[in-house]
Amino acid sequence: MAGVDSRPMRPKELSVAGMWFRRNGQTPYDTDDHPFTRIMRREPITHELCLLRNAHRPEGLWLHVSGGPLLDATANRVLGGVLFFTSTQQPAGTLNTAAQHLPSFVAEPHSTQAPCEACLELFAQYRKHNLLLSSAVEQTADSVLITDSTGSIVYVNPAFETTTGYQRDEALGQTPRILKSGKHDANYYKGLWQQLLEGRYFAGTVLNRKKSGEFYWAQQTISPILDGGGSISHFVSVLRDITALKTRQEEEYQQNVAHRVQQRFYRVKVTAPGLDFGGACLPRGPAGGDYFDFIERPDGSLYAAIGDVSGHGFGASLIMAAVRSYLRAYVEFIADPGALLERLNRSLWLDTEAQSYVTMLLVRLDPRDRSITYAGGGHVPCYCVRSSGAADVSIISNGPPLGLFPDASFSSGECLRLDAGDSLVLLTDGVTEAAGAEGEAFGAERAIDLVRRTARLSAKDLARRICEAARRHSGDSPQEDDMTAVVCRL
């Protein structure tokens, strides 16, 4: 139609004088106004009438011209352009000095315009689909990289830059080896590469390294891209940073393990003539920092212990486990509560260097004479509820929290003797400070009143009732702290 071959041509070669004319049939297009030049400037053209003359068609051929630019994936750069030509009749009022009539092969406008409209619609749909796909790849939160068949990176999206720290110009031309963490052996990558070369996709979890050297876990898929002949031309890889997910899963696993271990700790059983011991704990999460224990000594006396580790979660549960181990080891050869706390305090300080601390009450009961000896470090008071219903503050801490000061001293005190029907109630501040809907604390008095009203319950059931009551007091509010109660009843 144009009388030129299929070789690449520049716009100025298409717009030479005497070839393309405007709708008046006389004024030639210059280079800047030629339709192809204009679409390269992002100017869409719709049904523009022009006249084409060349050596093959000296009489001229009237055309409707439509088209637009081809943009890259970011829509920021023009890669080329597409023009559609539809032959038509010479418009009325135009002058054609070469020929007054169009050749007989020129179709009527109504028969040729429909194919042009269809082409334009198809082109518009293709361009819309292409831009949508490109925008999705560019804007997805997952890292996308494309390599050629040799593994050389030819494309990365902005999420790849954000996740890995490598800018696009740093990654292009490199291979995915820039992300290797060194944590997977050569056989791992050999098997992966063999799988891809066989045309199969890869899906797995990989430990990668960022430009900064930081490791991160990625959920990765790699898929081969085939050309028209069925050969692999490229590989596309999609990576999602799941480091936070892996960390959360690991924390949940650790907390669940700690929870199971703690529940075993709380199933401790002791036997002492005439005494009923029980404890209950409602941790804030799967694992908590509250502690209670009952430990028998060789001389027949028995220790009831309650403690509260600073902080929450897995870290606090580890310190709680250490406290339990130390205390059970020292009870065997230290009978005095104050001396026992001093030894425990020193061990905790060496382990934590004042980064954490523990409040604790130790109560030693002798079933033979019903006497109580105690020592406390920074813990909330212990209460004695008499069989008559009267209650008093029986045990108050006489030292600082454990683990803060290596040379802290703790003295022992003997405050009372239990009579039949009397109960000792030991709590953590998670119970006493549980806040209601209007901010009112649960307090110790509600726990004491529950002891008065449930004299027939076992010590274990009573301790559980106290914790549950404190939790109900908080209503729908999230539990702010671990809740623990210990009851010793004669």
Buried (B, 14 or more C-beta within 10 A) or exposed (E): EBEEEEEEEEBEEBBEEEBBBBBEBEEBBEBEEBBBBBBBEEEEBEBBBBBBBBEEBEEBBBBBBBBBBBBEBEBEEBEEBBBBBBBBEBEEEBEBEEEEEBEEEBBEBEEBBEEBEEBBEEBEEEBEEBBEEBEEBBEBEBBBBBBBBEEEBEBBBBBBBEBBBBEEEBBBEBEBEBBBBEEBEEEEBEEBBEBBEEEEEBEEEBBBBBBEEEEBBBBBBBBBEEEEEEEBEBBBBBBBBBBEEBEEEEBEEBBEBBBEEBEEBBEBEEEBEEBBBBBBBBBBBBBBBBBBBBBBBEEEBBBBBBBBBBBBBBBBBBBBBBBBEBBBEBBEEBBBBBBBBBBBBBBBBEBBEEEBBBBBBBBBBBBEEBBBBBBBBBBBBBBBBBBEEEBEEBBBBBBBBBBBBEEBEBEBBEBBEBEEEBBBBBBBBBBBBBBEEEEEBBBBEBBBBBBBEEEEBBBBBBBBBBBBBBBEBBEEEEBEBBBBBBBBBB
